[in-house]
Amino acid sequence: MTRHPPTPGRRSPVAGKAKTSQLFVISLLGALSVVSPFAIDMYLPAFPELAVEFGVPSTTVALTLSSYFIGLALGQVVYGPLLDRFGRKRPLAAGLGLFIVASVGCAFAPDVYVLIALRFVQALGGCVAQVASVAMVRDFFPRGEAPRVLSRLFLFIAVSPLLAPTVGGLVIEAGGWKAAFLALGGVVAAILALVLLLLPEGHTPDPDISLRPGPILAEYLAILRHPRFATYGLAGAFSFAGLFTYVAGSPIIFMDGFGVGPRGYSLIFALLAVGFIGGSQLNVVLLRRFSSETLFFRFLTAQVAAGAVFVIGAWAGWWGLGGTLVLLFVFLSCIGITNPNASGLAIGPFTKNAGSASALLGFFQLGVGAVISTGIGAATPRDSLPIVAILGITAAIGMTILLIGRKRAQASPLTEHPAPAGEAEADAAEREGEAVTTCCH
Protein backbone atom coordinates (compact mmCIF):
# COMPACT_ATOMS: atom_id res chain seq x y z
CA MET A 1 0.00 0.00 0.00
CA THR A 2 1.36 3.40 -0.95
CA ARG A 3 2.03 5.74 1.97
CA HIS A 4 1.60 9.43 1.46
CA PRO A 5 3.59 11.95 3.47
CA PRO A 6 1.51 13.89 6.00
CA THR A 7 0.38 17.33 4.94
CA PRO A 8 0.11 20.31 7.31
CA GLY A 9 -2.84 19.94 9.63
CA ARG A 10 -3.50 16.32 8.67
CA ARG A 11 -3.18 13.54 11.19
CA SER A 12 -0.33 11.06 10.89
CA PRO A 13 -1.88 7.62 11.59
CA VAL A 14 -0.17 4.91 13.56
CA ALA A 15 -0.60 2.59 10.60
CA GLY A 16 1.83 4.77 8.67
CA LYS A 17 4.64 4.10 11.14
CA ALA A 18 5.88 0.55 10.82
CA LYS A 19 7.57 0.33 14.20
CA THR A 20 4.79 1.92 16.22
CA SER A 21 2.12 -0.35 17.64
CA GLN A 22 -1.27 0.82 18.82
CA LEU A 23 -0.59 -0.57 22.29
CA PHE A 24 2.67 1.39 22.48
CA VAL A 25 0.98 4.65 21.50
CA ILE A 26 -1.97 4.10 23.86
CA SER A 27 0.47 3.41 26.70
CA LEU A 28 2.36 6.66 26.15
CA LEU A 29 -0.87 8.60 25.75
CA GLY A 30 -2.01 6.97 28.97
CA ALA A 31 1.15 8.15 30.72
CA LEU A 32 0.38 11.69 29.59
CA SER A 33 -3.22 11.41 30.69
CA VAL A 34 -2.26 10.64 34.31
CA VAL A 35 -0.14 13.76 34.86
CA SER A 36 -3.03 15.79 36.23
CA PRO A 37 -4.72 12.90 38.10
CA PHE A 38 -1.48 12.29 39.97
CA ALA A 39 -1.08 16.02 40.63
CA ILE A 40 -4.62 16.07 42.00
CA ASP A 41 -4.61 12.85 44.06
CA MET A 42 -1.07 12.25 45.23
CA TYR A 43 -1.04 14.82 48.04
CA LEU A 44 -4.61 14.25 49.31
CA PRO A 45 -3.45 12.21 52.36
CA ALA A 46 -1.44 15.30 53.43
CA PHE A 47 -4.53 17.49 53.90
CA PRO A 48 -4.52 17.19 57.72
CA GLU A 49 -0.75 17.86 57.82
CA LEU A 50 -1.12 20.90 55.55
CA ALA A 51 -3.99 22.25 57.63
CA VAL A 52 -1.93 21.97 60.83
CA GLU A 53 1.28 23.37 59.33
CA PHE A 54 -0.41 26.39 57.75
CA GLY A 55 -2.93 26.88 60.56
CA VAL A 56 -6.00 26.79 58.32
CA PRO A 57 -9.10 24.55 58.10
CA SER A 58 -9.30 21.67 55.64
CA THR A 59 -11.79 23.61 53.49
CA THR A 60 -9.06 26.23 52.88
CA VAL A 61 -6.55 23.53 51.96
CA ALA A 62 -9.17 22.21 49.52
CA LEU A 63 -8.80 25.47 47.58
CA THR A 64 -5.42 24.17 46.39
CA LEU A 65 -7.48 21.64 44.44
CA SER A 66 -9.94 24.23 43.15
CA SER A 67 -7.11 26.50 41.95
CA TYR A 68 -5.57 23.53 40.13
CA PHE A 69 -8.90 22.79 38.45
CA ILE A 70 -9.23 26.45 37.37
CA GLY A 71 -5.69 26.44 35.94
CA LEU A 72 -6.47 23.22 34.06
CA ALA A 73 -9.57 24.78 32.54
CA LEU A 74 -7.94 28.05 31.46
CA GLY A 75 -4.87 26.33 30.07
CA GLN A 76 -7.00 24.26 27.71
CA VAL A 77 -7.91 27.22 25.50
CA VAL A 78 -4.25 28.29 25.31
CA TYR A 79 -2.79 24.95 24.29
CA GLY A 80 -5.44 23.98 21.75
CA PRO A 81 -4.27 26.38 19.00
CA LEU A 82 -0.61 25.84 19.94
CA LEU A 83 -0.95 22.08 19.47
CA ASP A 84 -2.52 22.62 16.04
CA ARG A 85 -0.02 25.29 14.97
CA PHE A 86 3.27 23.79 16.23
CA GLY A 87 2.50 20.08 16.41
CA ARG A 88 2.22 18.13 19.63
CA LYS A 89 5.76 17.84 21.00
CA ARG A 90 6.88 21.47 21.30
CA PRO A 91 3.88 22.60 23.38
CA LEU A 92 4.23 19.45 25.48
CA ALA A 93 7.85 20.28 26.26
CA ALA A 94 7.03 23.87 27.23
CA GLY A 95 3.97 23.03 29.34
CA LEU A 96 5.41 20.08 31.21
CA GLY A 97 8.61 22.04 31.82
CA LEU A 98 6.51 24.70 33.56
CA PHE A 99 4.77 21.97 35.56
CA ILE A 100 8.09 20.61 36.82
CA VAL A 101 9.32 24.05 37.93
CA ALA A 102 6.01 24.82 39.66
CA SER A 103 6.08 21.45 41.45
CA VAL A 104 9.43 22.33 43.01
CA GLY A 105 7.98 25.71 43.99
CA CYS A 106 5.00 24.03 45.68
CA ALA A 107 7.36 21.99 47.83
CA PHE A 108 8.81 25.19 49.29
CA ALA A 109 5.62 27.28 49.55
CA PRO A 110 5.79 29.42 52.74
CA ASP A 111 2.02 29.51 53.31
CA VAL A 112 -1.21 28.05 51.98
CA TYR A 113 -1.98 31.06 49.79
CA VAL A 114 1.33 30.80 47.93
CA LEU A 115 0.63 27.08 47.54
CA ILE A 116 -2.81 27.88 46.08
CA ALA A 117 -1.18 30.25 43.56
CA LEU A 118 1.57 27.81 42.61
CA ARG A 119 -0.95 25.03 42.14
CA PHE A 120 -2.66 27.28 39.58
CA VAL A 121 0.67 27.71 37.73
CA GLN A 122 1.36 23.98 38.00
CA ALA A 123 -1.99 23.28 36.36
CA LEU A 124 -1.36 25.78 33.56
CA GLY A 125 1.70 23.75 32.62
CA GLY A 126 0.34 20.27 33.25
CA CYS A 127 -2.92 20.68 31.36
CA VAL A 128 -1.08 20.40 28.04
CA ALA A 129 -0.70 16.68 28.72
CA GLN A 130 -4.44 16.10 28.88
CA VAL A 131 -5.22 18.25 25.82
CA ALA A 132 -2.49 16.60 23.77
CA SER A 133 -3.41 13.04 24.76
CA VAL A 134 -7.06 13.51 23.73
CA ALA A 135 -6.12 15.30 20.50
CA MET A 136 -3.68 12.54 19.58
CA VAL A 137 -6.49 9.99 19.82
CA ARG A 138 -7.86 11.71 16.70
CA ASP A 139 -4.31 11.89 15.26
CA PHE A 140 -3.63 8.19 15.45
CA PHE A 141 -7.03 6.45 15.40
CA PRO A 142 -10.17 6.57 13.19
CA ARG A 143 -13.24 8.43 14.44
CA GLY A 144 -15.14 5.22 15.12
CA GLU A 145 -12.37 3.98 17.39
CA ALA A 146 -12.25 7.17 19.51
CA PRO A 147 -14.68 6.09 22.28
CA ARG A 148 -12.88 2.75 22.68
CA VAL A 149 -9.42 4.34 22.80
CA LEU A 150 -10.69 7.01 25.19
CA SER A 151 -12.00 4.22 27.41
CA ARG A 152 -8.51 2.69 27.42
CA LEU A 153 -7.05 6.06 28.36
CA PHE A 154 -9.67 6.40 31.05
CA LEU A 155 -8.37 3.11 32.45
CA PHE A 156 -5.07 4.87 33.13
CA ILE A 157 -6.94 7.80 34.66
CA ALA A 158 -9.06 5.46 36.76
CA VAL A 159 -6.10 3.43 38.01
CA SER A 160 -4.26 6.58 39.11
CA PRO A 161 -6.58 7.13 42.11
CA LEU A 162 -5.75 3.57 43.12
CA LEU A 163 -2.05 4.35 43.06
CA ALA A 164 -1.62 8.09 43.63
CA PRO A 165 -3.00 8.46 47.19
CA THR A 166 -1.33 5.20 48.28
CA VAL A 167 2.02 6.15 46.75
CA GLY A 168 1.54 9.69 48.02
CA GLY A 169 0.83 8.40 51.53
CA LEU A 170 4.05 6.38 51.51
CA VAL A 171 6.06 9.32 50.17
CA ILE A 172 4.50 11.68 52.72
CA GLU A 173 5.26 9.27 55.58
CA ALA A 174 8.87 9.09 54.45
CA GLY A 175 9.55 12.74 53.63
CA GLY A 176 6.53 14.88 54.51
CA TRP A 177 4.14 16.71 52.18
CA LYS A 178 7.01 18.52 50.43
CA ALA A 179 8.33 15.20 49.15
CA ALA A 180 5.03 14.54 47.37
CA PHE A 181 5.46 17.60 45.15
CA LEU A 182 9.14 16.86 44.47
CA ALA A 183 8.18 13.31 43.48
CA LEU A 184 5.52 14.70 41.12
CA GLY A 185 8.14 16.83 39.37
CA GLY A 186 10.44 13.83 38.96
CA VAL A 187 7.73 11.53 37.58
CA VAL A 188 6.58 14.11 35.02
CA ALA A 189 10.18 14.74 33.94
CA ALA A 190 10.50 11.02 33.17
CA ILE A 191 7.19 10.96 31.25
CA LEU A 192 8.25 14.00 29.21
CA ALA A 193 11.55 12.33 28.30
CA LEU A 194 9.77 9.19 27.10
CA VAL A 195 7.27 11.16 25.02
CA LEU A 196 9.91 13.32 23.35
CA LEU A 197 12.15 10.36 22.58
CA LEU A 198 9.65 7.62 21.71
CA LEU A 199 6.27 9.04 20.71
CA PRO A 200 5.84 9.90 17.01
CA GLU A 201 4.72 13.41 16.09
CA GLY A 202 1.05 12.81 15.31
CA HIS A 203 0.25 16.20 13.79
CA THR A 204 2.38 18.06 11.27
CA PRO A 205 2.71 21.75 12.27
CA ASP A 206 0.14 23.85 10.42
CA PRO A 207 1.23 27.46 9.84
CA ASP A 208 -2.29 28.30 8.64
CA ILE A 209 -3.56 28.05 12.23
CA SER A 210 -3.68 31.62 13.52
CA LEU A 211 -2.54 32.52 17.02
CA ARG A 212 -4.26 35.91 16.98
CA PRO A 213 -7.09 36.21 19.54
CA GLY A 214 -9.75 37.05 16.92
CA PRO A 215 -9.32 33.98 14.70
CA ILE A 216 -8.80 31.73 17.73
CA LEU A 217 -12.05 32.92 19.26
CA ALA A 218 -13.82 32.52 15.92
CA GLU A 219 -12.57 28.93 15.64
CA TYR A 220 -13.73 28.11 19.15
CA LEU A 221 -17.14 29.62 18.43
CA ALA A 222 -17.41 27.56 15.24
CA ILE A 223 -16.62 24.40 17.20
CA LEU A 224 -19.10 25.32 19.91
CA ARG A 225 -21.84 25.91 17.34
CA HIS A 226 -21.58 22.33 16.12
CA PRO A 227 -24.67 20.67 17.66
CA ARG A 228 -22.81 17.49 18.58
CA PHE A 229 -20.10 19.38 20.45
CA ALA A 230 -22.52 21.75 22.16
CA THR A 231 -24.83 18.99 23.36
CA TYR A 232 -22.46 16.17 24.29
CA GLY A 233 -19.62 18.45 25.41
CA LEU A 234 -21.76 20.49 27.81
CA ALA A 235 -23.90 17.60 29.06
CA GLY A 236 -20.76 15.53 29.60
CA ALA A 237 -19.07 18.42 31.42
CA PHE A 238 -21.84 18.59 34.03
CA SER A 239 -21.83 14.82 34.39
CA PHE A 240 -18.05 14.91 34.83
CA ALA A 241 -18.28 17.74 37.40
CA GLY A 242 -19.37 15.14 39.94
CA LEU A 243 -15.88 13.67 39.81
CA PHE A 244 -14.26 17.01 40.70
CA THR A 245 -16.68 17.56 43.56
CA TYR A 246 -15.98 14.07 44.88
CA VAL A 247 -12.19 14.50 44.70
CA ALA A 248 -12.21 17.90 46.40
CA GLY A 249 -14.80 16.91 48.99
CA SER A 250 -13.75 13.35 49.81
CA PRO A 251 -11.15 14.32 52.47
CA ILE A 252 -13.88 16.32 54.22
CA ILE A 253 -16.45 13.53 53.94
CA PHE A 254 -14.22 10.67 55.05
CA MET A 255 -11.33 12.12 57.08
CA ASP A 256 -13.22 14.91 58.84
CA GLY A 257 -16.78 13.55 58.78
CA PHE A 258 -16.19 9.85 59.46
CA GLY A 259 -12.80 10.17 61.20
CA VAL A 260 -10.95 7.97 58.71
CA GLY A 261 -7.14 8.14 58.93
CA PRO A 262 -4.77 8.78 55.99
CA ARG A 263 -4.22 5.07 55.28
CA GLY A 264 -7.90 4.26 55.56
CA TYR A 265 -8.70 7.18 53.28
CA SER A 266 -6.22 5.89 50.68
CA LEU A 267 -7.92 2.48 50.78
CA ILE A 268 -11.37 4.07 50.38
CA PHE A 269 -10.12 6.16 47.48
CA ALA A 270 -8.71 3.02 45.89
CA LEU A 271 -11.97 1.13 46.42
CA LEU A 272 -14.02 3.85 44.77
CA ALA A 273 -11.50 4.02 41.93
CA VAL A 274 -12.57 0.48 41.09
CA GLY A 275 -15.85 2.09 40.03
CA PHE A 276 -14.00 4.17 37.46
CA ILE A 277 -12.06 1.18 36.22
CA GLY A 278 -15.11 -1.05 36.02
CA GLY A 279 -17.22 1.61 34.33
CA SER A 280 -14.65 2.60 31.73
CA GLN A 281 -13.80 -0.99 30.81
CA LEU A 282 -17.42 -2.11 30.82
CA ASN A 283 -17.94 0.69 28.31
CA VAL A 284 -15.52 -1.01 25.90
CA VAL A 285 -17.62 -4.18 26.03
CA LEU A 286 -20.95 -2.37 25.78
CA LEU A 287 -19.80 -0.43 22.70
CA ARG A 288 -19.81 -3.73 20.79
CA ARG A 289 -23.60 -3.77 21.08
CA PHE A 290 -24.74 -0.21 21.74
CA SER A 291 -23.99 3.17 20.24
CA SER A 292 -22.21 5.85 22.24
CA GLU A 293 -25.38 7.96 22.16
CA THR A 294 -27.41 5.15 23.75
CA LEU A 295 -24.83 4.45 26.45
CA PHE A 296 -24.41 8.09 27.34
CA PHE A 297 -28.16 8.60 27.73
CA ARG A 298 -28.76 5.45 29.77
CA PHE A 299 -25.89 5.86 32.19
CA LEU A 300 -26.44 9.58 32.64
CA THR A 301 -29.98 8.62 33.63
CA ALA A 302 -28.55 6.15 36.15
CA GLN A 303 -26.18 8.82 37.46
CA VAL A 304 -29.10 11.22 38.00
CA ALA A 305 -31.04 8.51 39.84
CA ALA A 306 -28.07 7.67 42.10
CA GLY A 307 -27.53 11.36 42.83
CA ALA A 308 -31.18 11.87 43.77
CA VAL A 309 -31.16 8.89 46.17
CA PHE A 310 -27.89 10.14 47.68
CA VAL A 311 -29.23 13.67 48.26
CA ILE A 312 -32.54 12.52 49.76
CA GLY A 313 -30.80 10.07 52.10
CA ALA A 314 -28.14 12.60 53.15
CA TRP A 315 -30.83 15.18 53.95
CA ALA A 316 -32.74 12.60 56.00
CA GLY A 317 -29.60 11.35 57.74
CA TRP A 318 -29.90 7.79 56.43
CA TRP A 319 -26.37 7.19 55.17
CA GLY A 320 -23.50 6.07 57.32
CA LEU A 321 -20.05 5.19 56.01
CA GLY A 322 -21.28 2.02 54.27
CA GLY A 323 -24.21 3.67 52.51
CA THR A 324 -22.02 6.59 51.43
CA LEU A 325 -19.47 4.23 49.92
CA VAL A 326 -22.09 2.25 47.99
CA LEU A 327 -23.77 5.32 46.51
CA LEU A 328 -20.48 6.98 45.59
CA PHE A 329 -19.34 3.74 43.96
CA VAL A 330 -22.47 3.63 41.78
CA PHE A 331 -22.31 7.35 40.99
CA LEU A 332 -18.64 7.28 39.98
CA SER A 333 -19.10 4.07 37.97
CA CYS A 334 -21.68 5.89 35.85
CA ILE A 335 -19.17 8.67 35.18
CA GLY A 336 -16.71 6.00 34.04
CA ILE A 337 -19.13 5.26 31.20
CA THR A 338 -20.60 8.70 30.47
CA ASN A 339 -17.27 10.51 30.20
CA PRO A 340 -15.53 8.60 27.37
CA ASN A 341 -18.76 8.46 25.35
CA ALA A 342 -19.51 12.17 25.79
CA SER A 343 -15.89 13.04 24.92
CA GLY A 344 -15.82 10.80 21.85
CA LEU A 345 -19.15 12.16 20.59
CA ALA A 346 -18.10 15.77 21.18
CA ILE A 347 -14.72 15.66 19.40
CA GLY A 348 -15.71 13.09 16.78
CA PRO A 349 -16.66 15.62 14.08
CA PHE A 350 -13.25 17.34 14.13
CA THR A 351 -10.01 16.38 12.37
CA LYS A 352 -8.05 19.43 11.15
CA ASN A 353 -8.72 21.33 14.37
CA ALA A 354 -8.83 18.35 16.73
CA GLY A 355 -6.43 20.12 19.12
CA SER A 356 -8.73 23.11 19.45
CA ALA A 357 -11.81 20.90 19.82
CA SER A 358 -10.06 18.86 22.51
CA ALA A 359 -8.99 22.06 24.28
CA LEU A 360 -12.48 23.53 24.25
CA LEU A 361 -13.92 20.26 25.50
CA GLY A 362 -11.39 20.22 28.32
CA PHE A 363 -12.17 23.84 29.13
CA PHE A 364 -15.82 23.02 29.64
CA GLN A 365 -15.18 19.79 31.54
CA LEU A 366 -12.57 21.28 33.85
CA GLY A 367 -14.06 24.77 34.04
CA VAL A 368 -17.47 23.53 35.10
CA GLY A 369 -15.87 21.11 37.56
CA ALA A 370 -13.52 23.76 38.98
CA VAL A 371 -16.19 26.37 39.56
CA ILE A 372 -18.67 23.90 41.02
CA SER A 373 -16.08 22.24 43.28
CA THR A 374 -15.51 25.54 45.10
CA GLY A 375 -18.99 25.06 46.53
CA ILE A 376 -17.62 22.48 48.96
CA GLY A 377 -16.57 25.44 51.12
CA ALA A 378 -20.16 25.45 52.40
CA ALA A 379 -19.63 22.00 53.91
CA THR A 380 -18.46 21.34 57.46
CA PRO A 381 -16.91 18.24 59.06
CA ARG A 382 -20.35 17.40 60.50
CA ASP A 383 -22.45 18.30 57.48
CA SER A 384 -21.48 17.02 54.04
CA LEU A 385 -24.94 17.65 52.57
CA PRO A 386 -23.68 20.57 50.38
CA ILE A 387 -21.17 18.22 48.73
CA VAL A 388 -23.80 15.55 48.11
CA ALA A 389 -26.25 18.16 46.79
CA ILE A 390 -23.69 19.37 44.25
CA LEU A 391 -23.28 15.78 42.99
CA GLY A 392 -27.02 15.41 42.40
CA ILE A 393 -27.59 18.86 40.90
CA THR A 394 -24.77 18.71 38.36
CA ALA A 395 -25.92 15.30 37.07
CA ALA A 396 -29.47 16.67 36.68
CA ILE A 397 -28.20 19.71 34.76
CA GLY A 398 -26.27 17.42 32.40
CA MET A 399 -29.41 15.39 31.71
CA THR A 400 -31.42 18.56 31.04
CA ILE A 401 -28.86 19.74 28.46
CA LEU A 402 -28.89 16.33 26.77
CA LEU A 403 -32.68 16.20 26.57
CA ILE A 404 -32.81 19.69 25.05
CA GLY A 405 -30.14 19.15 22.39
CA ARG A 406 -30.20 15.41 21.72
CA LYS A 407 -32.38 15.35 18.59
CA ARG A 408 -30.56 18.25 16.94
CA ALA A 409 -27.18 16.69 17.73
CA GLN A 410 -28.10 13.32 16.22
CA ALA A 411 -29.36 15.05 13.06
CA SER A 412 -26.16 17.09 12.62
CA PRO A 413 -23.17 16.21 10.38
CA LEU A 414 -20.38 13.99 11.67
CA THR A 415 -17.64 16.26 10.31
CA GLU A 416 -16.72 19.89 10.75
CA HIS A 417 -17.54 22.35 7.99
CA PRO A 418 -16.07 22.24 5.45
CA ALA A 419 -15.30 18.53 5.73
CA PRO A 420 -11.69 17.60 4.84
CA ALA A 421 -11.18 15.84 1.53
CA GLY A 422 -12.31 12.26 1.60
CA GLU A 423 -14.31 12.60 4.82
CA ALA A 424 -17.71 13.38 3.29
CA GLU A 425 -18.21 9.82 2.04
CA ALA A 426 -17.05 8.38 5.37
CA ASP A 427 -19.44 10.75 7.12
CA ALA A 428 -22.40 9.42 5.14
CA ALA A 429 -21.40 5.80 5.68
CA GLU A 430 -20.87 6.29 9.40
CA ARG A 431 -24.19 8.12 9.72
CA GLU A 432 -25.94 5.16 8.10
CA GLY A 433 -24.15 2.73 10.44
CA GLU A 434 -25.04 4.78 13.51
CA ALA A 435 -28.66 4.98 12.41
CA VAL A 436 -28.84 1.19 12.20
CA THR A 437 -27.17 0.80 15.62
CA THR A 438 -29.45 3.35 17.26
CA CYS A 439 -32.53 1.79 15.68
CA CYS A 440 -31.62 -1.69 16.84
CA HIS A 441 -31.02 -0.63 20.43
Secondary structure, DSSP 8 states (H G I E B T S, - for coil): -------TT-B--GGG-TT--HHHHHHHHHHHHTHHHHHHHTTGGGHHHHHHHHT--HHHHTHHHHHHHHHHHHHHHHHHHHHHHH-SHHHHHHHHHHHHHHHHHHHT-SSHHHHHHHHHHHHHHHHHHHHHHHHHHHHHS-GGGHHHHHHHHHHHHHHHHHHHHHHHHHHHHHH-HHHHHHHHHHHHHHHHHHHHHHS---B---TTS--SHHHHHHHHHHHHHSHHIIIIIHHHHHHHHHHHHHHHHHIIIIIIIS---HHHHHHHHHHHHHHHHHHHHHHHHHTTTS-HHHHHHHHHHHHHHHHHHHHHHHHHT---HHHHHHHHHHHHHHHHHHHHHHHHHHHTT-STTHHHHHHHHHHHHHHHHHHHHGGGGG-BTTB-HHHHHHHHHHHHHHHHHHHHHHHHHHTS-SS-SS--TTHHHHHHHHHHHHHHHHHH-
